[in-house]
Amino acid sequence: MGKAKVRLNSNYVITLDRVKDLCGEDFLEQCIIPEVLKNEKQLQEWKELFNLEVKSKNDLIEKTTYYGKLIMEKNGENYQ
């Protein structure tokens, strides 16, 4: 028999709204959002790919969600 394979890494993509639905708003606000905002590699990737500067929780909502798009359009701002 062959050697058992060991998985060293798994990568998943899940949207923040699903995290909120599954784990609750407190978990999202206290655990997930701070980690997202500390992840310089992710923030740089959003900047390069989508021209998004995400520096705060409000930026995550306003610049990355449909709800945010509606708010920005209502205020006459450009949504990218």
N, C-alpha and C positions, 0 to 999 in steps of 0.2 A: 504494500500500500504506500501511496505517496505521502509526503509531508503535508500536514494541515496548513492551509493558508491563513494568514493573520492579516486582518485589516488594520492598518495603522492610522488611517484618516478617512473621514467621511465629510462631504460638503453638502449642505442642504440650503435651499433658498426658500424662505417663507416671508410673506409680507407682514408688516407690522400690524395691520388690521386683523390678520389671522392670529397673531400672537395675543393681541388684546382679547379676541373672541375666545380663544382657548385657555388663556392663563389669567386674564383679568387686567384691568387698567393699572392697578397698583404695581403688578409685576412688570408690565411694560414700562411704566414711568420710572420705577426705582431700579430696575435691573438691566433692561434691554437698551433703552434710549441712552443712558450714560455710557454704556459700552460702545454703542454705535458712534457716539460723538468723540470717543477717545481713539477710534480706529482710523488713524491717519491715512493708512493705505486705501481704505474704503472712501474716505472723504476726497482724497486725491483722484481716485478713479471716477467718482461722480463729476468732479470738476473737469477732468479731461474728456470724458465721454459725453456729458450733458451740459457742460458749462454751468454747473450748479455749485454755488458756495454754500455749504451747510455748516453752520457754526453753532446752532442752537436747536432746541426742541421745536421752536416755532418754525425754523427753516425746514425741518423735516416735514412738518405738516403743510406749510405754505408752498414749498417748492417741489414736493414729491407726491402730492395726492390730488385727486380730482377735486376734492373739497377746496384745497388750496388754490387750484386753478380758478374756481368760481369766485373766491374771495379776491384774487388778484385782478381778474377781469372786471369785477364790480368796482374796484378801486382805480381802474384805468391803467393797471400795471401790465407789463409784458410778461407772459408766461412762457418759459422755455421748457 
